[in-house]
Structures are given as C-alpha cells and as structure tokens.
Amino acid sequence: MFHAGPVTRRQVLQSTACGFGSLALAGLLNKPGVAANPLAPKTPHLTPKAKRVIFLFMAGGVSQVDSFDYKPLLEKEDGKSREFNDARNVARSGKGSTARVMKSLWKFAQHGKSGKWASELFPEMAKHVDDLCFLHGMHTEGVAHGPSTLFLHTGSTTQIRPAMGSWVTYGLGTENENLPGFVALSPSMGNGGPRNYGNAFLPAVYQGTAIGRPGIPVAEAKIRYLLNERRDDAAERAQFDLVQAFNREQIQSRKLRDGAGDAELDAVIDSYELAYRMQQFAPETLDLSQESQETLDLYGIGAKETDDYGRQCLMARRMAEAGVRYIQVNYSDNSNNPAWDQHSNMPKHGEHAKRVDKPIAGLLEDLKRRGLLEDTLVWWGGEFGRNPFAEKNGTGRDHDPDGFTVWLAGGGVKSGFSYGSTDEFGHMAVENKTHMHDLHATVLHLLGLDHLKLTYRFAGRDFRLTDVAGEVIHPIIA
C-alpha cells in the first residue's frame, strides 16, 4: 500500500511484515481481533477461596520438634538410645538404627486463644498461631535435599516437570498482565536450581521470573535490564514494535511454508511483550521506598538480622497486592547444604530463625490489616523436617521426610487449627497423614483448580502436578 506524503511508523508497521507489527501493537493496547494473551485471567474449575499464593520456602528443613510439634517425651527420654526406622538408614540398608534421643533446644509454650504449641525458636510467629493452620502429619518423597526440593516444587524427584507456580499460572493466568504471574524471590542455584521455578514442557510464558539470588543483598535485587538508560520511551517503543513485527513476519512465513507455527518464537514474542509492559509497571512494584517507616519496621527492614528477608516478605506483599499469582519467597543459599540443614549444629537454627521470624510475622500482620489475608494463601515450610534424635550421636539432626510440619494461613483454610500428628517422638506421621501430593492438590483446590483436571498433554500423555496421586485435605478448609 502506497501513502502520499509523510509516512508514520504506525503506517509502516501496518503495511509491512504482513501487518504483524500492527498486531503486536494492538496486542499491547488490548485491541480486539488479536490472539489471546496466554496470561489473561482464566475461569477456574471451582469457586476459589484464594486468588494467590505466597510460599515461604525454608530450604533445608526446619526441625518440627524444635518449632511447632511439641513432644514432651523427648525431654523425658533425652539421652537414651532407641530404635528408629529413619529414612536414610532404611534407604541405605533396608533397616533402621539405634540413636540417642535429643530433646528440643528451645522451650515450648501454648499461645493464643487456640492454645497452639510453639517454641521459643519463633516468638513472633507464635503470636499469630490463631491465624495458622498446622499440618503436623506431613510426609514426602526423597531423603536428600535435591530430590525432596524438586518434589516440593514440581511433584517429581527426578523428572523435569513444571514448577507449581507454572501450573498455577497455566491454570488461572495472572491478575495483572503487566507483571509476571509467577515470581521467585532469591531462589537458590542448588538442589534443583532453576527447575524449582521452571516451566519444563509448559509454554515458556508460564516460567517463573527470578529476582535476586542468595549471596546478594535483597536491597540490590533487581530484574536485569528492566530499564534502558540509553533510549527514551519513544525510541524504546519504536525499536520494540519493529522487532515484534519481524518476529511475527517470521511466524507467518513458517506457517505458510510448513503449515504450523513455531512455539519457541511464539514464546519469545510473548516474553518480549510482557517485558515491555513490565518496564512501565514493575519498577513501582519493587520500590519499597513508597512504604511508611512503620511498615518497614514491621518487617524488620533496616535491622541487620532481618533486613534481607524482611525486604523479600514486603516485596511479596506488594506483588500480591499488584496481582502476581504465585510468589515464592526463598530463605536459602547457593550451596548443596541449604540454610536449615543442621546436621551437627542445631543451635544454628536459632540464627536462621532470628532472620525470618519477625519478617514473616510482619507479613501476616500486614496482609491481615489490609484485608489481603482473606484471599491470599500463605504457605510456610521446607522440603522435609528433621529427626528427633542426634545424628551420629552428635549435636545435630538428620533429614526426616516421614513426619514434619508445615503451616498455612488465610486463603480459605481454618485458623487456629491443627490437622494430623506424628508419633510420640515426632518422627513418623501416624494420624491424618498428608503427603506432599495432597498438599499440592489442596493448594490448587483453594485456588479453584481441580488437580485432576489441570493437565497438559506432552510426549503422548497427560501430565499433572500431582501425577497419579493426591487427595484434597477437606477438613482444613474453612
């Protein structure tokens, strides 16, 4: 098409590359007639109780018998040798071992109107027990950090599967098309690394966006290349439109030639469009300077021990408020021996607790007073727990995947409530046992997703987060 006189950039894009530059621009402007945004909100299977999830991942495994699973027998039996069918020895030799019972290093007390037990390890969280729903009968797959961490995040110990946040955004889309649907704050590169927030065989648009990493102060955590300091907004937009026009021309030519498109190129186009929108909106979401001093103090921001995790928790609240669907808040490091992994030095649990206790309590308080806790599901826990006996007769505890505690809050679960239990030593789940697949199914259910229907066909079969297992834990739902 020929235009007399000056030709605008819009006219160039409309008349070149088969008009695909115009389609890209129209997509950004939400004009009708353009392919649907894969992150657009989708209709859930069920009536949801929660709109979003904040997952507070305690990498390495917090000891349940030193935190929220009170076992008086441990103090009574402290120092005595007992037979335990611990997971590691059973995996190695097919039988358990004799080990020395080790009491908790922290005193327990009952808290709140519900009278729930919590130790001195988490004094600030203990003030919020009336908002928490404890799952004391958890058990999982894998005896080492790598497999168990992958299982926690993806539902598989070995295979490359989509992370839970990817499944959630695939099933529901995002509440805010200008931000990612799934964000991982300071994820570790160890024990699964990017697979813990990866999309695997789901379309790339559903992968998690990582912000920061362990070892870098959270105050310096940024989305790389979010802003272009060399070009102004107009020049940036012109370049973006042109690149997208070329990309869409390439897709069209492949469709004409092969009768099919290119999934990878589609993903590139989607990611470019999201990245462009993020340039306009993400900086404000990540800017904590807009918060009051009272709010910063609530999260422990500015204090040496709590500044880092406090910033992560406050960032999570701002993202939840802005419409991010799944926010993974990691307390971890980049090694293969993650934070809470105290095999020979249980007092180290105390150092880690001081860094996360106040920020997590602040997050709960902040969500509650803003009315966000009602439709935000907060999930706290690690990949497994720790044994109630001393490892190698020393001063630490080994991994315990057979019985541990996680808690949930808000998002449609009962408050001041406990479900399931371990044996009298706090070692094995024995009553109302809850497998990690059951927890996955329940979180999806609270979001309005039926874990049996949330499937994706790949390599000739339908996959789902819970594989061929998982039962919704209906007794914990309010």
N, C-alpha and C positions, 0 to 999 in steps of 0.2 A: 504494500500500500504506500502511495506517494503522498507526502504532505507538503503543500506550498508554504513557504515562509519558514520561520524558526521551528525546529522540531524539539519537543520536550522529551525529557528522559522517560516519562511515562509512555509517550507515544512510541519511542524506540523499543521499550520492553514489550509493548503490546503487539508490535509489528515484526519483531524478531524472535528467533528461537521458538517458533510456532506459538507465540503468545504466552509461553510458560513463565516469562518474567512477570507478566501481569498476574498470572495465577498465584505466584509466590507472594506478590504484594497483596493481592486480595486475601490470601490466607492469613497474612499478618493482620489485616484490617477486619478479619472475620466477616468477609462478604459472602453472600450465598453463592452456590454454584461451585464451590471449591471442595476438594476431598476433605473428609472429616479429620479433625485433629485427633490423633490416636490417644492423646492425653485428656481429651474432653471428658467431662463427668459422664459416668455410665450408670444405668439403672441397676441397683443391687438386686440380688436374688430374694432377699428377705428385708423386713423393716429393720434398719440398722439402729443400734443403740449408741454406737460411736462413729465419728466421722474420720478420726485419725488416730495414729499410734505414736507414742514416744517410748522407744525401747532403750532403757538404761542398762547397757551391757557391761557387766562386771567380769572382765576377761580373767580367766584363771581359776575361778570357782571360789566364791565366798563360803566359809565354813558355816553350815547350818546350825551346828551345835554350839557355835560361838556367837550367834547372831539372833535368830528368831525361833529356833527349835529347842526349847528348854527340856533338858533331860536330867532330872535330879539324880538318877542312878550313876551318871558319870562321876559326880563328886563322891558318891558313896564307894564306887569301885575304882577310883583313881589309883593308878599304880599297879593294879592287879592284872595278871595275864589271863586272857580269854581267847577262845577260838572265834575267828571271824572269817566269813566267806567273802573276803574283799575281792573286788572285781579284777584287780591286776593279777593277783596270785592265781585266781581261778582261770583267767585267760592264759596265764603262762604255763601252769602245771595241772590245771583241772581240779585243784583243791584249794581251800583257804589256808590260813596261817594262824599262829599264835602271836598275839600282840598285846602291848601294855595299854590298858585303858588310860585315856588322858582327859581330865576334866577341862571345862572351859576356862580360859584365862580371864574372862570377863563375867561379872556378876549379872544375874538376870533379875528382873522385877516385872510386875504386871503394870500395865499402863492403860490410860483412857477409860471410858465408860465400859468398853468391851472387855477390859481386863486382859488384853493380849500380852503375851510374854515377849520381852525384847531385852537384849543385853546392853551393857554399858558401851559396847562397841559402837552403837549407833544411837546416841542420846537424842539427837534432833529428829531423826526418823521416828523414834519411839513416841514422840509427841503426836504423831499422825496415825497411830495404829487404828483409830476409829474410822479412818478413811481407806484402810487397806484390806485387801482380800488375800489371805495367805494360802498358798498351795504347798502343804507340807509333805505330800506323798509323791513328789516328782521323781521320775527316773528317765534315763535316756540311753542312747547308743554310744559306744566308743568309750575307751578307758584313758585315752590320751587327748591332749588339747586339740590337736589338728582335726581328727575325726569328729570329736564331740562339738567343736566350734562350728564346723561345717554343717553338722546335723542340726544344731540350734538355728542356724541362719537359713539353711536350704532344704532340710529334711532328708539329707543323704550324707553318709560318712565318707564316701569316696567319689561318686559320680559328680560330674559338673551339672549342677541344677540351678535354676533361678533362685535368687535370694527372696526371702519372704516379702520384703518391700517391693520387689519387682512384681511378684504375684499380686500384691495389693493394688499397685497402680495399674497393672494389666486388667484387673477386675473392676476397678472403680474409676480409673482416671484420676485427675487432680482437681482440687477445688480452685486452683489458681493457675491458669495456663501460662502465666508469666514467670513461674518458678517451677523447679523440678518437682515431680510427685514424690520422689524418694531421695533422701539426703542421708549421708553417713558422715558424722562429725568425728574427726580424728581417728579414722579406722587404722588398725594395725596392718602391717605388711606381712606379719607372721600368721601361722595357723589358719590358712585359707586365704589370707590377704584379700585381694580384690574380688575373689569368688564370694566373699561374705556380703558383698553389695552388688554383685554382678547379675546380668540378665540371662546368662547362659544361652539357651535356644530361644528365649522370648525375643521379640523385636528389640533392637538396641535402644529404642526410645524409653524403655522401661528400666534401664540400668540405673543404679544409684549414683548420685553426684557426691563425690568425696570432697570434704572441705577440711583442710588441715591434716596433720598426722602426728602421732606420738613423737616427742622429742622437740617439737616446735611449739613455742608458746601459743596458746589459743588466740591471744591478742593479735598475733601475726598471721593467723589462719585466714586465708582468702581463697576465692575461686580464681584460679590462674587466668590471666589475660581477659578478665571480665571487662576492663575498660581499655580503650585505645587512646593513649596520650598523644598520638601523632596526628590524628584526624579529628575534625569536629563532627558533630552529629550528622550534618547533611552529607559530608563526604563518606562517612561510615555507611550511611543508608544507601548511597549510590553504589558503593562497592558491593554491599550485601545483595542488593537487588540484581546486579549484574551477575554475580557468582551463582545465585539461585536460578537465574534464567538459563545459564549454561548447563547447570545440573539437570534442570527439568527437560531441556532440549536433549540431553544425553539419554534420559529415561525414555522419552518419546521415540527417539531413534532406535533404541533397543527393542521397544515394544513393536515397532513396525518391522524390524528385522527378524526378531526371534519369537514374536507373539507373546512375550512376557516381559515384565519389568525387571528391576534389579533391587532386591531387598536391601542390600548394603547401601546403595546410593539413596534409596528412599530414607534410610536411617540417617544418612549424612544430612539430607535436606531437612528432615525433622529436627535434628540436633542443631543445625545452623539457625533455624527459625526460633527454637527455644532459647538458644544462646543470645540471639539478638534481643529478644524480649527481656531476657534476664539482665542485659546491660542497663535497661531502663528501671528495673524494679528491685533486683537483688541487692544492690548496694545499700538501699534504705533498710531492707530487712536485716542485713548483717550489721548495721550500725547501732551498737549498744549505747552510744553517747546520747541517744534520744531518751534513755531511761532516767528516772529520777534517782537521786542518791539513795533514797530509802529502798528502792528496788535493788540497786546494786549491792547494798549492804545485806539485803535479804538473802541473796545468793552467795555472799561471801566474796564478792568481787573487790579486789584491792587488798585483800589479806593474802599473805604469802602462800599458805597451805591450800586455800580454797579458790584462788583466783582463776586457775585454769579450768577446773571442772565447773565452777560457777558460771564462767562465760559460756561454756558448752550448754549448760542447762538453760540459761537465759536465752541463748540463741535458739534453742529448741522451742521455747515458749513463743518467741517471736515468729518462728516458722510455722508453728501450729496455728497461731493467730492469723497468719498470712495465707493459710490454706495448703501447706505442704502435707501430703497424706501420710507419709511414713518417715519418721525421724529416728535414726539410730545414733544414740549418744554413747560413744565408746569410752570406757575407762580401761586403758590397756597400754601396752608398749609395743615396740617393734621386734622384740625377741621371741624365741620359742619358749620362754619361761615367763608367761604373762603376769601381770600385776599381782593378783591374789594367790599366786601359786607358791604357797609357803610350805615346802617340804621339810625344812629344817629350822624354821624361824617364825613360829606362829605370832610372836609379838609384832611382826611386820604388818600383820592385819590391821593393827591399831593405827599405823601411819597412813595406810591407804584409806581407812575409814574416816580419818580427820579431813582428808581431801574431798570426799564425796558426800559426807553426811549432811552438812549444812546446805550445800547446793541443792541436793535432792529434796530436802525438807522445804527449802525456799521455793523450788519448782512446784511442789504440791500446794503450798500456800498461795502462790501467785496464780496458778491455774484455778484454784477454788474461788478466790475472791473476784476473779474476772469472769466467772461463770463458764470457764473452758473445761473444767474437770468433768462436767456432766457429759460431754460428748468427745472427750479425749481419753483414750485408754493409755494409762501409764503402766509399763511392764518393766519390772526390776529383776535382774538375776544373771547368773553365769551359765556356762555350758554344763556344769555339774557342781557337786558340793565337795566336802572333804570328810575323811574318815574320822570316827570318834576315838581313834587310838593313835598312838605315836608311831610314826614311820621309822622303822629300823631302830626302835627303842630310843629315838632322839627327841627333838623338840618341835617337830613339825607334823603335818598331816598329809597323807597321800590323797589322790583323787577318789571321789565317791560318786559314781554315776547311778547308784542303785537307790539312793534316797536323799533328797535335798529339798530346799525351799526356794520358791520364787514368790513374789507378790505382785498383784495387780491393783490398780486404783482407778476410779472413775469409769467412764465409758460403758456403763451398764452392768458392772459387777457389784455384788453385795459388799458393803463396807463393814469393818469391824468383824470380819468373818474368817473362819478357818475351814479348810477342806483337806481331808487326807491326813495321814500320820505315818511316821516311821516307827520302828521298833523301840524298845525301852532304852537302847543306846543311841538312837538317832542315826542308825546305819542303813537299814533297808526300809523302803516303802512297804507298808503292810496293809494299810486301810485306805480305801478310795484312791488307789494308785493312779497316778496321772502320768502318762507317757508324754514325751515332747510332742509327738504327733497329735495327742489330744489337746495340748495347749495350742498348737498351731490351728487346729480345727476350731477351737473356741474363740481365738482372736479373730479369725476370719468371720465366724458366725456373728460376733458382736459388731463387726463392720458391715454386716448384711450380706456376707458371701457364704454360700454353701460350699464347703470344701470338696464335696463330691462332684459338684457341677463346675467348679473353677478348674478347667482343664485346658491343655494346649497340645495339639497334635504335632508330634515330632518323631521322625525316624520310624514311622509306621505304627505308633501307638499314642494313646492319650496319656499325658503326664499330669500330675497334680502335686501340690506341695506335700500332702500327706501320703503320697504314694498309694498303697492299698490298705492303709490303716487309718486310725484317728477317730475319736468319738468326741462330740461336743460335751463339755462338762456343764450340763444344765443346772445342777444345784448351786453353782456360784453366781448365776445370772439373776440380777435383781428383777 
